Amino acid sequence: MIHQLRVYEIFEDTKSAFHARFRDHAARLMADHGFAIRAMWETRTEVRTEFVYVLEWPDEATMQARWAAFMADEEWTRIKRETGATADGPLVGAIEDRVLRPVDYSPAL
């Protein structure tokens, strides 16, 4: 079992639109593609607002295959095109992606 940490830079002027898109579309389509979202947060650093979430996967091959299928999904492509930006600006800036592999002394084991 591995986890994936995703960190999205979001913007104060468009974060409501971002959350609506993730809640109403991305999370639903991810579930359809076999994603297991374990938790979601919003956080603020000194320089930016972030949306952070953790996915759980049985292995990296499954993770890569499901991401590829999700990114190729025609509905997701259409939604991103239609909601990629608002009059107030883009919904997402930088995206960070990390695969988390447990160490042998992790309490999660």
DSSP file (Angstrom, degrees, kcal/mol; ACC not computed):
  #  RESIDUE AA STRUCTURE BP1 BP2  ACC     N-H-->O    O-->H-N    N-H-->O    O-->H-N    TCO  KAPPA ALPHA  PHI   PSI    X-CA   Y-CA   Z-CA
    1    1 A M              0   0    0      0, 0.0     2,-0.3     0, 0.0    58,-0.1   0.000 360.0 360.0 360.0 133.7    0.0    0.0    0.0
    2    2 A I  E     -A   57   0A   0     55,-2.6    55,-2.9    99,-0.1     2,-0.3  -0.890 360.0-141.9-128.3 163.2    1.3    3.5   -0.9
    3    3 A H  E     -AB  56 100A   0     97,-2.0    97,-3.9    -2,-0.3     2,-0.5  -0.898   6.8-146.6-121.9 155.6   -0.2    6.9   -0.5
    4    4 A Q  E     -AB  55  99A   0     51,-2.4    51,-2.5    -2,-0.3     2,-0.5  -0.990   6.7-153.5-124.8 128.0    0.0    9.9   -2.8
    5    5 A L  E     -AB  54  98A   0     93,-3.2    93,-2.5    -2,-0.5     2,-0.4  -0.891  12.1-171.2-102.1 125.0    0.2   13.5   -1.5
    6    6 A R  E     -AB  53  97A   0     47,-2.7    47,-2.3    -2,-0.5     2,-0.5  -0.970   3.5-173.3-119.3 130.6   -1.1   16.1   -3.9
    7    7 A V  E     -AB  52  96A   0     89,-2.5    89,-3.1    -2,-0.4     2,-0.5  -0.981   3.9-171.0-127.0 118.5   -0.7   19.9   -3.2
    8    8 A Y  E     -AB  51  95A   0     43,-3.1    43,-2.5    -2,-0.5     2,-0.5  -0.928  21.1-134.0-111.8 130.0   -2.4   22.4   -5.4
    9    9 A E  E     -A   50   0A   0     85,-2.9    84,-2.7    -2,-0.5     2,-0.3  -0.708  33.5-176.9 -74.5 125.4   -1.7   26.1   -5.2
   10   10 A I  E     -AB  49  92A   0     39,-2.6    39,-0.8    -2,-0.5     2,-0.4  -0.832  18.6-124.6-123.6 166.5   -5.1   27.9   -5.2
   11   11 A F    >>  -     0   0    0     80,-0.5     4,-1.3    -2,-0.3     3,-1.2  -0.884  11.4-131.3-119.9 141.0   -6.0   31.5   -5.3
   12   12 A E  T 34 S+     0   0    0     -2,-0.4     3,-0.4     1,-0.3     4,-0.4   0.869 107.6  53.6 -55.1 -41.1   -8.2   33.5   -2.9
   13   13 A D  T 34 S+     0   0    0      1,-0.2    -1,-0.3    75,-0.1    75,-0.1   0.728 124.3  24.2 -70.3 -20.9  -10.1   35.1   -5.8
   14   14 A T  T <> S+     0   0    0     -3,-1.2     4,-2.3    76,-0.1    -1,-0.2   0.277  86.9 105.9-127.1  10.0  -11.0   31.8   -7.4
   15   15 A K  H  X S+     0   0    0     -4,-1.3     4,-2.9    -3,-0.4     5,-0.2   0.834  79.0  56.5 -67.7 -29.7  -10.9   29.2   -4.6
   16   16 A S  H  > S+     0   0    0     -4,-0.4     4,-2.1     2,-0.2    -1,-0.2   0.920 110.2  45.7 -63.1 -41.7  -14.7   28.9   -4.3
   17   17 A A  H  > S+     0   0    0      2,-0.2     4,-2.3     1,-0.2    -2,-0.2   0.887 112.6  51.4 -67.3 -39.0  -14.8   28.0   -8.0
   18   18 A F  H  X S+     0   0    0     -4,-2.3     4,-2.8     2,-0.2     5,-0.2   0.959 110.8  46.9 -60.8 -50.7  -11.8   25.6   -7.5
   19   19 A H  H  X S+     0   0    0     -4,-2.9     4,-3.0     1,-0.2     5,-0.3   0.887 111.4  52.0 -61.1 -39.1  -13.6   23.8   -4.6
   20   20 A A  H  X S+     0   0    0     -4,-2.1     4,-2.8    -5,-0.2     5,-0.3   0.924 111.4  47.0 -62.4 -43.6  -16.8   23.6   -6.5
   21   21 A R  H  X>S+     0   0    0     -4,-2.3     5,-2.1     2,-0.2     4,-1.8   0.923 116.3  43.4 -65.1 -43.5  -15.0   22.0   -9.4
   22   22 A F  I  <>S+     0   0    0     -4,-2.8     5,-3.1     3,-0.2     6,-0.4   0.951 119.8  42.1 -67.2 -47.2  -13.1   19.5   -7.2
   23   23 A R  I  <5S+     0   0    0     -4,-3.0     5,-0.2    -5,-0.2    -2,-0.2   0.930 123.9  35.0 -63.9 -47.6  -16.2   18.7   -5.1
   24   24 A D  I  <5S+     0   0    0     -4,-2.8    -1,-0.2    -5,-0.3    -3,-0.2   0.694 137.2   6.2 -86.7 -20.3  -18.7   18.4   -7.9
   25   25 A H  I  X5S+     0   0    0     -4,-1.8     4,-2.8    -5,-0.3     5,-0.3   0.683 121.8  48.3-128.2 -60.8  -16.6   17.0  -10.7
   26   26 A A  I  ><S+     0   0    0     -5,-2.1     4,-3.0     1,-0.2     5,-0.2   0.926 113.4  46.9 -60.1 -48.7  -13.1   15.9  -10.0
   27   27 A A  H  ><S+     0   0    0     -5,-3.1     4,-2.2    -6,-0.2    -1,-0.2   0.897 114.4  48.7 -61.7 -40.1  -13.8   13.8   -6.8
   28   28 A R  H  > S+     0   0    0     -6,-0.4     4,-1.9    -5,-0.2    -1,-0.2   0.935 114.6  43.9 -64.5 -46.9  -16.7   12.1   -8.5
   29   29 A L  H  X S+     0   0    0     -4,-2.8     4,-1.4     2,-0.2    -2,-0.2   0.876 111.1  54.7 -68.5 -36.6  -14.7   11.2  -11.6
   30   30 A M  H  <>S+     0   0    0     -4,-3.0     5,-2.7    -5,-0.3     3,-0.4   0.930 107.8  49.9 -60.3 -44.5  -11.8   10.1   -9.6
   31   31 A A  H ><5S+     0   0    0     -4,-2.2     3,-1.7     1,-0.2    -2,-0.2   0.903 107.0  55.2 -60.2 -40.9  -14.0    7.7   -7.7
   32   32 A D  H 3<5S+     0   0    0     -4,-1.9    -1,-0.2     1,-0.3    -2,-0.2   0.810 108.4  49.6 -60.3 -29.9  -15.3    6.4  -11.0
   33   33 A H  T 3<5S-     0   0    0     -4,-1.4    -1,-0.3    -3,-0.4    -2,-0.2   0.284 126.8 -98.6 -94.4   9.5  -11.7    5.7  -12.0
   34   34 A G  T < 5 +     0   0    0     -3,-1.7     2,-0.2     1,-0.3    -3,-0.2   0.681  67.9 154.7  86.6  17.8  -10.9    3.9   -8.7
   35   35 A F      < -     0   0    0     -5,-2.7     2,-0.6    -6,-0.2    -1,-0.3  -0.572  33.1-151.1 -76.1 141.9   -9.2    6.6   -6.8
   36   36 A A  E     -C   56   0A   0     20,-0.5    20,-2.2    -2,-0.2     2,-0.6  -0.864   9.8-164.9-114.7  94.5   -9.4    6.3   -3.0
   37   37 A I  E     -C   55   0A   0     -2,-0.6    18,-0.2    18,-0.2     3,-0.1  -0.703   8.6-179.4 -79.9 121.1   -9.3    9.9   -1.6
   38   38 A R  E     -     0   0A   0     16,-3.1     2,-0.3    -2,-0.6    -1,-0.2   0.771  60.0  -9.8 -95.4 -29.8   -8.5    9.5    2.1
   39   39 A A  E     -C   54   0A   0     15,-1.0    15,-2.2     2,-0.0     2,-0.3  -0.972  53.4-157.7-165.8 154.7   -8.5   13.1    3.3
   40   40 A M  E     +C   53   0A   0     -2,-0.3     2,-0.3    13,-0.2    13,-0.2  -0.994  15.7 173.3-139.0 143.3   -8.6   16.7    2.0
   41   41 A W  E     -C   52   0A   0     11,-3.2    11,-2.7    -2,-0.3     2,-0.4  -0.950  25.1-140.8-141.9 160.8   -7.4   20.0    3.5
   42   42 A E  E     +C   51   0A   0     -2,-0.3     2,-0.3     9,-0.2     9,-0.2  -0.991  30.0 174.7-119.2 137.9   -7.0   23.6    2.8
   43   43 A T  E     -C   50   0A   0      7,-2.7     7,-3.4    -2,-0.4     2,-0.4  -0.928  21.2-142.6-138.8 162.2   -3.9   25.3    4.3
   44   44 A R  E     -C   49   0A   0     -2,-0.3     5,-0.2     5,-0.2     2,-0.2  -0.994  13.4-173.6-130.9 127.5   -2.3   28.7    4.1
   45   45 A T        -     0   0    0      3,-3.3     5,-0.0    -2,-0.4    -2,-0.0  -0.448  48.7 -89.8-101.7-176.3    1.5   29.4    4.0
   46   46 A E  S    S+     0   0    0      1,-0.2     3,-0.1    -2,-0.2    -1,-0.0   0.777 126.2  29.4 -64.2 -24.2    3.1   32.8    4.2
   47   47 A V  S    S+     0   0    0      1,-0.2     2,-0.3     0, 0.0    -1,-0.2   0.594 123.3  10.2-115.8 -13.4    3.0   33.0    0.4
   48   48 A R        -     0   0    0    -37,-0.0    -3,-3.3   -36,-0.0     2,-0.4  -0.997  59.7-113.2-161.9 163.7    0.0   31.0   -0.8
   49   49 A T  E     -AC  10  44A   0    -39,-0.8   -39,-2.6    -2,-0.3     2,-0.4  -0.843  38.5-164.2 -98.7 140.2   -3.2   29.1   -0.2
   50   50 A E  E     -AC   9  43A   0     -7,-3.4    -7,-2.7    -2,-0.4     2,-0.5  -0.955  21.7-149.7-130.5 146.6   -3.1   25.4   -0.9
   51   51 A F  E     -AC   8  42A   0    -43,-2.5   -43,-3.1    -2,-0.4     2,-0.4  -0.973  27.8-172.8-108.0 125.1   -5.5   22.5   -1.3
   52   52 A V  E     +AC   7  41A   0    -11,-2.7   -11,-3.2    -2,-0.5     2,-0.3  -0.955   8.9 169.1-125.0 136.0   -4.0   19.3   -0.1
   53   53 A Y  E     -AC   6  40A   0    -47,-2.3   -47,-2.7    -2,-0.4     2,-0.4  -0.987  22.5-139.8-145.7 159.8   -5.2   15.7   -0.4
   54   54 A V  E     -AC   5  39A   0    -15,-2.2   -16,-3.1    -2,-0.3   -15,-1.0  -0.966  13.5-165.4-122.3 131.7   -4.1   12.2    0.1
   55   55 A L  E     -AC   4  37A   0    -51,-2.5   -51,-2.4    -2,-0.4     2,-0.4  -0.846  11.4-142.4-110.7 150.3   -4.9    9.2   -2.1
   56   56 A E  E     +AC   3  36A   0    -20,-2.2   -20,-0.5    -2,-0.3   -53,-0.2  -0.953  21.8 178.3-115.5 134.4   -4.4    5.5   -1.2
   57   57 A W  E     -A    2   0A   0    -55,-2.9   -55,-2.6    -2,-0.4     3,-0.1  -0.951  36.0-135.1-132.8 150.1   -3.2    3.0   -3.8
   58   58 A P  S    S-     0   0    0      0, 0.0     2,-0.3     0, 0.0    -1,-0.1   0.831  88.4 -22.4 -71.5 -30.4   -2.4   -0.7   -3.8
   59   59 A D     >  -     0   0    0    -58,-0.1     4,-1.9   -57,-0.1     5,-0.1  -0.972  68.2 -95.0-168.5 170.3    0.8    0.0   -5.8
   60   60 A E  H  > S+     0   0    0     -2,-0.3     4,-2.8     1,-0.2     5,-0.2   0.843 117.4  58.2 -68.6 -34.0    2.5    2.4   -8.2
   61   61 A A  H  > S+     0   0    0      2,-0.2     4,-2.3     1,-0.2    -1,-0.2   0.919 108.6  46.0 -62.8 -42.7    1.4    0.6  -11.3
   62   62 A T  H  > S+     0   0    0      2,-0.2     4,-2.6     1,-0.2     5,-0.3   0.921 112.1  52.2 -63.7 -44.1   -2.2    1.0  -10.3
   63   63 A M  H  X S+     0   0    0     -4,-1.9     4,-2.4     1,-0.2     5,-0.2   0.942 111.9  45.2 -57.4 -49.9   -1.7    4.6   -9.5
   64   64 A Q  H  X S+     0   0    0     -4,-2.8     4,-2.2     1,-0.2    -1,-0.2   0.902 113.7  49.1 -63.9 -42.1   -0.1    5.4  -12.8
   65   65 A A  H  X S+     0   0    0     -4,-2.3     4,-2.1    -5,-0.2    -1,-0.2   0.910 113.2  46.2 -65.6 -42.0   -2.8    3.5  -14.8
   66   66 A R  H  X S+     0   0    0     -4,-2.6     4,-2.5     2,-0.2    -2,-0.2   0.873 111.6  51.3 -71.8 -35.9   -5.7    5.1  -13.0
   67   67 A W  H  X S+     0   0    0     -4,-2.4     4,-2.9    -5,-0.3     5,-0.2   0.922 110.0  50.6 -63.2 -42.5   -4.2    8.6  -13.4
   68   68 A A  H  X S+     0   0    0     -4,-2.2     4,-1.4    -5,-0.2    -2,-0.2   0.921 111.9  46.9 -61.5 -43.3   -3.7    8.0  -17.1
   69   69 A A  H  < S+     0   0    0     -4,-2.1     4,-0.5     2,-0.2    -1,-0.2   0.910 113.4  48.9 -64.9 -41.9   -7.3    6.9  -17.5
   70   70 A F  H >< S+     0   0    0     -4,-2.5     3,-1.3     1,-0.2    -2,-0.2   0.936 110.8  49.3 -62.8 -47.0   -8.6    9.9  -15.4
   71   71 A M  H 3< S+     0   0    0     -4,-2.9    -1,-0.2     1,-0.3    -2,-0.2   0.769 112.9  48.6 -66.4 -24.3   -6.5   12.4  -17.4
   72   72 A A  T 3< S+     0   0    0     -4,-1.4    -1,-0.3    -5,-0.2    -2,-0.2   0.483  81.8 122.4 -90.9  -3.8   -7.8   10.9  -20.7
   73   73 A D    <>  -     0   0    0     -3,-1.3     4,-2.4    -4,-0.5     5,-0.2  -0.410  58.9-145.3 -63.6 125.5  -11.4   11.0  -19.5
   74   74 A E  H  > S+     0   0    0      1,-0.2     4,-2.2     2,-0.2     5,-0.2   0.864  97.8  52.3 -62.9 -37.6  -13.5   13.0  -22.0
   75   75 A E  H  > S+     0   0    0      2,-0.2     4,-2.7     1,-0.2    -1,-0.2   0.925 110.7  47.5 -65.8 -42.4  -15.8   14.4  -19.4
   76   76 A W  H  > S+     0   0    0      2,-0.2     4,-2.8     1,-0.2     5,-0.2   0.900 110.5  52.5 -65.0 -40.2  -12.8   15.6  -17.3
   77   77 A T  H  X S+     0   0    0     -4,-2.4     4,-2.0     2,-0.2    -1,-0.2   0.920 112.1  46.0 -59.7 -44.1  -11.1   17.1  -20.3
   78   78 A R  H  X S+     0   0    0     -4,-2.2     4,-2.6     2,-0.2    -2,-0.2   0.926 112.5  49.8 -65.1 -45.4  -14.3   19.1  -21.1
   79   79 A I  H  X S+     0   0    0     -4,-2.7     4,-2.1     1,-0.2    -2,-0.2   0.922 111.1  48.9 -61.9 -44.7  -14.8   20.2  -17.5
   80   80 A K  H  X S+     0   0    0     -4,-2.8     4,-0.9     1,-0.2    -1,-0.2   0.908 112.2  49.1 -61.5 -41.1  -11.2   21.4  -17.3
   81   81 A R  H  < S+     0   0    0     -4,-2.0     3,-0.4    -5,-0.2    -2,-0.2   0.918 115.7  42.9 -63.1 -43.4  -11.6   23.3  -20.5
   82   82 A E  H  < S+     0   0    0     -4,-2.6    -1,-0.2     1,-0.2    -2,-0.2   0.754 127.3  29.5 -76.1 -24.5  -14.9   24.9  -19.4
   83   83 A T  H  < S+     0   0    0     -4,-2.1    -1,-0.2    -5,-0.2    -2,-0.2   0.208  80.6 114.1-121.3  14.5  -13.7   25.8  -15.8
   84   84 A G  S  < S+     0   0    0     -4,-0.9     7,-1.4    -3,-0.4     8,-0.4   0.760  88.7   2.0 -61.7 -26.0  -10.0   26.3  -16.3
   85   85 A A  E     -D   90   0B   0      5,-0.2     2,-0.2    -4,-0.2    -1,-0.1  -0.985  62.5-150.9-155.6 158.4  -10.2   30.0  -15.4
   86   86 A T  E >   -D   89   0B   0      3,-2.9     3,-1.5    -2,-0.3   -72,-0.0  -0.652  46.4 -89.6-119.4-179.5  -12.7   32.6  -14.3
   87   87 A A  T 3  S+     0   0    0      1,-0.3   -73,-0.1    -2,-0.2    -1,-0.0   0.762 129.5  56.3 -62.3 -22.8  -12.9   36.3  -14.9
   88   88 A D  T 3  S-     0   0    0      1,-0.3    -1,-0.3   -75,-0.1   -75,-0.1   0.511 122.2 -92.8 -88.4  -5.2  -10.9   36.5  -11.6
   89   89 A G  E <   -D   86   0B   0     -3,-1.5    -3,-2.9   -76,-0.1    -1,-0.3  -0.767  63.6 -20.6 128.0-172.2   -8.1   34.3  -12.9
   90   90 A P  E     -D   85   0B   0      0, 0.0    -5,-0.2     0, 0.0   -79,-0.2  -0.242  43.1-140.7 -70.9 159.5   -7.0   30.7  -13.0
   91   91 A L  S    S+     0   0    0     -7,-1.4   -80,-0.5     1,-0.2     2,-0.4   0.791  83.5  31.9 -87.8 -31.4   -8.2   28.1  -10.5
   92   92 A V  E     +B   10   0A   0     -8,-0.4    -1,-0.2   -82,-0.2   -82,-0.2  -0.979  56.0 175.7-133.8 139.1   -4.9   26.2  -10.0
   93   93 A G  E     +     0   0A   0    -84,-2.7    -1,-0.1     1,-0.4    -2,-0.1   0.299  63.6   3.4-104.3-122.7   -1.3   27.3  -10.0
   94   94 A A  E     -     0   0A   0    -86,-0.1   -85,-2.9   -84,-0.1     2,-0.4  -0.335  63.9-154.4 -66.8 145.2    1.6   25.0   -9.1
   95   95 A I  E     -B    8   0A   0    -87,-0.2     2,-0.4    -3,-0.1   -87,-0.2  -0.990   4.9-163.7-123.6 129.3    0.9   21.3   -8.4
   96   96 A E  E     -B    7   0A   0    -89,-3.1   -89,-2.5    -2,-0.4     2,-0.4  -0.904   5.5-170.4-111.3 142.5    3.1   19.2   -6.3
   97   97 A D  E     +B    6   0A   0     -2,-0.4     2,-0.4   -91,-0.2   -91,-0.2  -0.995   6.9 174.5-136.9 125.8    2.9   15.4   -6.4
   98   98 A R  E     -B    5   0A   0    -93,-2.5   -93,-3.2    -2,-0.4     2,-0.5  -0.998  24.1-143.5-135.8 134.9    4.6   13.0   -4.0
   99   99 A V  E     -B    4   0A   0     -2,-0.4     2,-0.6   -95,-0.2   -95,-0.2  -0.858  21.8-150.2 -92.6 127.1    4.4    9.2   -3.6
  100  100 A L  E     -B    3   0A   0    -97,-3.9   -97,-2.0    -2,-0.5    -2,-0.0  -0.879  12.6-172.3-104.9 116.7    4.6    8.3    0.1
  101  101 A R        -     0   0    0     -2,-0.6   -99,-0.1   -99,-0.2     2,-0.0  -0.926  27.0-118.7-108.1 128.5    6.2    4.9    0.9
  102  102 A P        -     0   0    0      0, 0.0     2,-0.2     0, 0.0    -2,-0.0  -0.334  20.6-129.2 -67.9 143.7    6.0    3.8    4.5
  103  103 A V    >   -     0   0    0      1,-0.1     3,-2.0    -2,-0.0     6,-0.2  -0.531  30.9-104.6 -82.9 160.6    9.2    3.2    6.4
  104  104 A D  T 3  S+     0   0    0      1,-0.3    -1,-0.1    -2,-0.2     5,-0.0   0.653 120.1  49.3 -66.2 -13.9    9.5   -0.1    8.2
  105  105 A Y  T 3  S+     0   0    0      3,-0.0    -1,-0.3     4,-0.0     0, 0.0   0.217  79.1 132.2-107.3  14.2    8.9    1.5   11.6
  106  106 A S    X   -     0   0    0     -3,-2.0     3,-1.7     1,-0.2     0, 0.0  -0.452  58.3-138.7 -66.8 133.1    5.8    3.5   10.6
  107  107 A P  T 3  S+     0   0    0      0, 0.0    -1,-0.2     0, 0.0    -3,-0.0   0.749 100.8  71.1 -61.5 -22.0    2.9    3.2   13.1
  108  108 A A  T 3         0   0    0      1,-0.3    -2,-0.1     0, 0.0    -3,-0.0   0.702 360.0 360.0 -68.5 -17.5    0.7    2.9   10.0
  109  109 A L    <         0   0    0     -3,-1.7    -1,-0.3    -6,-0.2    -3,-0.0   0.468 360.0 360.0 -80.1 360.0    2.1   -0.6    9.4
